[in-house]
Amino acid sequence: MTIGIKGKWVIGFDGEEHRLIRNGVVIIEGKHIKHVGKSYDGLVTKWIDASHHVVSPGFICTHCHAASAPKDKSFIDDTGARHFYMSSLGENLSALGQSIKKEDYPIYTKYSIAELLKSGCTSVLEIGTVGTLGEENAVKLFEDSGIRAFTGQGVSDGVWERSEGADLKTRWLSIEKGLKNLEAVEAFTKKYSGALDGRLNPVILADTVDKCSAALQKEIRVKANKLNIPITIHAAQWVVEFQNMLRMYRRTPIEFLADTGLLGQDLIIGHGWAISGHPLVSYPSTGAGDLGLLAEYGATISHDPLVFIKRGNKMHSHSKYLQAGINVSIGCDTSPQDMLNEMRMASYTSKLADWDCYSGSAKDVFNSATLGGAKGLGRTDLGRISSNALADIVIIDMETLNNVPCRDPVKNIINSANRSDVKHVIVNGEIVVEDGNLKTIDEKKLVSNVQKVTEAVWSRIPENHYLKQTADEVSPQSFKPYKD
Ligand SMILES: [Zn+2]
């Protein structure tokens, strides 16, 4: 089948950068883009009218915890732990996470994918679903949803342990545990490489920089080289981790990744903001510092702004990383899992960090959400609309209350578009969102299930909180209940 799209604007790729085509066409044959340009004379089975829309490459989310992130909504806002520098890690998030039941994970995963697709996301680097649901159940969910997934088995040889005070430390397990995880990575990779018509792509999901020992990180590097698959790891994601790495190794998280050999072009670092020179860590850079190391080794930073903004933290700044020569991509990490919102936050936090209207430009953030993600994942066939690239496309209406007047659709995508403007989403040549409706997921049923499941999660929080606090004690309601 040949699908043609006639768009008021098409964001095409010229081999080096995105270009804006006024009144353009995109032709899709099978799972690939066959043609992009001003016109097309060949046969087309189905035309999609995008006469007041922008036809954009689908967005690539490089950080997502699909099975667990929905729990955050209506809960983590306006909360955090001062003694952990406002983070909820090791505190509220642990109690919330432990209150999820096994049977809740598939509902949450489906919900996360639905959220992502409806925000124009076509590829996701997903962390945790294979581990929580089991390989076959996870793969089936990705298969049914229609999204392109980069995922796999988790790897670690340490766990976080905390006292009732604020003393969070790593307790090391045997490296055998991590090596066993790596065997599972290899088995998963052999079984699923190229599965789902190429929509499933194995990745090594190293847990966090302080839960993977130096010895294990070296083994992860060997395995990644052997299997030729990307790696992701959480690192430089909160002040406590930064301080613990100094305490354990006298190295910053980024320096440690360089020491072990994990830092490289195939590594996507989840968050990567707590680095030398950042005001919150009070640790000055030597020479070019952590930014210099990241650039030198060619690693990618997945910039996932919203989850940190909620805690009063931010990367300092999107533009500063780009100027240092670092590849930056965009991810989600918390609810709402909305790539349009994350892109907007990336732009605004960059401007605020630099006190500069030119910082965090729409162009730079759009590039991060498309080409930046593709580069991090080692793909030259994603994040762009060009002949022979995979047909992962989002069509966004620019004649809506949100988006008129539109002179520059890229500026409007970053600054004014929201999910209701996303009309069609195509992944691997298949239409998965049509006229704003998910074709692969029953949205109404899903929404009702998520509410029901999460009410039960909140009720279980005291069983799992280290101080036995209730949901309302951990995260108070905004207003007190009305009394007659
Ligand atoms: Zn994460």
Boltz pocket constraint, residues with backbone or C-beta under 6 A from the ligand:
constraints:
  - pocket:
      binder: B
      contacts: [[A, 63], [A, 65], [A, 127], [A, 234], [A, 270], [A, 333]]
      max_distance: 6.0
